């Protein structure tokens, strides 16, 4: 995996309208240039932020994931910045709609997470913030693989993730890691238990009763947001 990605980026300005009303202070759309690929993101930086959580979405999702945006809002209420971004460029997304291959290319997705992490380290307003990862589904695999390669990641949370897809590198993860799984998501529970045994960092696995893979049941996503926020507050703030 080539970690020497040519990096650049620029603010494309403006606020992003979260709910159809006026734009939110401290929130803007950005473009992140990784070599020949440009990724779009939404960076939200509350005043006095003590850390930054990067959201790594699952297969077929994007920076507009309603579940991730809900969790991100809860995390920001704890004084942490958030970045939601697309793992694929618009051109790649068009291709992936027909082939479905890129969304499951964990090596490619891991490179993107690492590239964006490096980009954040170069920006004046984010370079000093402790960085954490929140990954969902296959995005959790990419996030943990990146955390295994980048020892300065402060904390990681997986929601309904597939950490088993990168279980060979899990012993190299140094970031405190929280695995969250739905109680009705039987196969994924077993996959996470296997991955949990491979982790050697500070770790915890929480199973949310009555929750399916997408945490659509009443109160289950709220519990994900609560657990993730507590984890990042404990291990990421001023790490």
C-alpha positions in Angstrom: 0.0 0.0 0.0 1.6 3.3 -1.1 1.5 5.8 1.6 3.3 8.5 -0.3 0.2 10.1 -1.8 0.6 13.5 -3.4 -1.6 15.8 -1.4 -3.3 19.1 -1.7 -6.6 20.7 -1.1 -8.7 23.8 -1.0 -11.7 25.2 0.7 -14.6 25.5 -1.8 -16.3 27.9 0.6 -19.9 28.3 1.8 -21.9 26.6 4.4 -23.7 23.3 3.9 -27.4 23.3 4.5 -28.0 20.4 6.9 -31.8 20.4 7.0 -33.1 22.6 4.3 -32.8 25.8 6.3 -29.9 28.2 6.7 -26.3 27.1 6.7 -24.7 26.2 10.0 -21.9 28.3 11.5 -18.5 26.6 11.4 -19.6 24.1 8.7 -18.3 24.2 5.2 -17.9 22.0 2.1 -14.3 21.1 1.2 -12.5 19.3 -1.6 -9.6 17.1 -0.8 -7.1 16.4 -3.6 -5.2 13.1 -3.4 -3.1 12.9 -6.5 -5.5 12.8 -9.5 -8.5 12.1 -7.3 -10.7 14.8 -5.7 -12.9 13.8 -2.7 -15.7 15.9 -1.4 -16.4 16.4 2.3 -18.2 18.4 4.9 -16.0 19.8 7.7 -17.7 21.1 10.9 -15.5 22.9 13.4 -17.3 24.1 16.5 -15.5 26.9 18.5 -12.9 25.5 20.9 -12.9 22.0 19.4 -10.6 19.6 21.3 -10.4 16.9 18.7 -11.6 15.8 15.2 -13.6 12.7 14.2 -13.4 11.5 10.7 -16.4 9.5 9.5 -15.6 6.6 7.1 -18.9 5.5 5.5 -20.0 2.0 4.5 -20.5 0.5 1.1 -22.9 2.4 -1.2 -23.1 5.3 1.2 -21.6 8.9 1.1 -21.0 12.0 3.1 -24.7 12.5 3.2 -25.4 9.3 5.3 -28.3 10.3 7.5 -27.1 7.9 10.3 -23.5 9.2 10.3 -24.8 12.8 10.2 -26.9 12.1 13.3 -24.0 10.6 15.1 -21.7 13.5 14.0 -24.2 16.0 15.4 -24.1 14.3 18.8 -20.3 14.2 18.7 -20.1 17.9 17.9 -22.2 18.7 20.9 -19.3 17.3 23.0 -17.0 19.9 21.5 -15.4 17.8 18.8 -15.0 18.7 15.1 -16.3 16.2 12.5 -15.5 15.4 8.9 -17.9 13.5 6.7 -16.4 12.8 3.2 -16.8 10.6 0.2 -14.4 7.7 -0.2 -14.8 7.7 -3.9 -14.7 10.6 -6.4 -17.8 11.5 -8.4 -16.4 9.6 -11.5 -15.5 6.6 -9.4 -19.0 6.6 -7.9 -20.6 6.5 -11.4 -18.4 3.5 -12.3 -19.1 1.8 -9.0 -22.9 2.1 -9.5 -22.5 -0.4 -12.3 -19.7 -2.6 -11.1 -20.0 -2.4 -7.2 -16.3 -3.3 -7.0 -14.7 -0.1 -5.6 -16.9 0.0 -2.5 -15.4 -3.3 -1.4 -11.8 -2.6 -2.3 -10.6 -2.3 1.3 -7.0 -1.5 0.2 -8.1 1.4 -1.9 -10.4 2.7 0.8 -7.7 2.4 3.4 -5.4 4.5 1.2 -8.1 7.1 1.0 -8.5 7.3 4.7 -4.8 7.6 5.2 -4.5 10.2 2.5 -7.3 12.3 4.0 -5.7 12.0 7.5 -2.5 13.3 6.1 -4.3 16.2 4.4 -5.9 17.1 7.7 -2.5 17.2 9.3 -1.5 19.9 6.7 -4.4 22.2 7.3 -3.9 25.1 9.7 -7.3 24.7 11.4 -7.1 20.9 11.9 -3.4 19.9 12.1 -3.2 20.3 15.9 -6.4 18.4 16.7 -6.2 14.8 17.9 -7.8 12.6 15.2 -10.2 9.7 15.6 -12.1 7.5 13.2 -15.8 6.5 13.2 -16.3 3.7 10.6 -19.4 1.9 9.5 -19.7 -1.5 7.7 -16.8 -1.9 5.3 -15.7 1.7 6.2 -14.8 0.4 9.6 -12.4 -2.1 8.1 -10.7 0.7 6.2 -10.6 2.9 9.3 -9.0 0.2 11.4 -6.5 -0.7 8.7 -5.5 3.0 8.5 -5.3 3.2 12.3 -2.9 0.2 12.2 -0.6 2.1 9.9 -0.9 5.5 11.6 0.1 5.3 15.2 -1.0 8.8 16.1 -4.8 8.0 15.7 -6.3 8.8 19.1 -9.4 6.6 19.1 -11.6 4.5 16.8 -15.2 3.4 16.8 -16.9 0.8 14.6 -20.7 0.8 14.0 -21.9 -2.5 12.6 -18.5 -2.8 11.1 -16.5 -5.5 9.4 -13.1 -5.4 11.2 -12.7 -9.1 10.4 -11.9 -8.0 6.8 -8.5 -6.6 8.1 -8.0 -8.9 11.0 -4.3 -9.6 10.1 -3.4 -5.9 10.9 -5.6 -5.5 14.0 -2.8 -6.4 16.4 -1.0 -3.3 15.1 -3.8 -0.9 16.1 -2.7 1.3 19.0 -5.8 3.5 19.2 -8.4 2.7 21.9 -11.1 0.9 19.8 -14.8 0.5 20.5 -16.8 -2.1 18.5 -20.6 -1.5 18.4 -22.9 -4.2 17.0 -26.6 -4.7 16.9 -28.0 -7.5 19.0 -30.0 -8.9 16.1 -27.1 -8.8 13.7 -26.0 -12.4 14.4 -23.3 -13.0 11.7 -21.7 -9.6 12.3 -21.6 -10.2 16.1 -19.5 -13.3 15.5 -17.2 -11.4 13.0 -16.7 -8.7 15.6 -16.0 -11.1 18.4 -13.3 -12.7 16.3 -11.8 -9.3 15.4 -12.0 -8.2 19.1 -9.8 -11.1 20.1 -7.2 -9.9 17.6 -7.1 -6.3 18.9 -4.3 -5.6 21.4 -5.1 -2.0 22.2 -7.5 -0.7 24.8 -10.7 -2.1 23.5 -14.4 -2.7 24.3 -17.3 -4.4 22.4 -20.9 -3.3 23.0 -23.9 -5.1 21.7 -27.1 -3.1 21.5 -30.1 -5.2 22.3 -32.9 -5.2 19.6 -30.8 -3.5 17.0 -30.4 -4.7 13.5 -27.4 -4.1 11.2 -28.5 -0.5 10.3 -29.7 0.4 13.8 -33.1 1.5 12.4 -35.1 0.5 15.5 -36.3 3.3 17.9 -33.5 4.4 20.3 -30.8 2.2 18.9 -29.0 4.9 16.8 -29.2 7.2 19.7 -27.4 4.6 21.8 -24.7 4.3 19.1 -24.2 8.1 19.2 -24.1 8.2 23.0 -21.5 5.4 23.2 -19.3 6.8 20.4 -19.4 10.3 22.0 -18.4 9.0 25.4 -15.6 7.0 23.8 -14.2 9.9 21.9 -14.5 12.3 24.8 -12.6 9.8 27.0 -9.8 9.0 24.6 -9.6 11.7 22.0 -10.1 15.1 23.6 -6.7 16.6 24.0 -5.0 13.3 23.5 
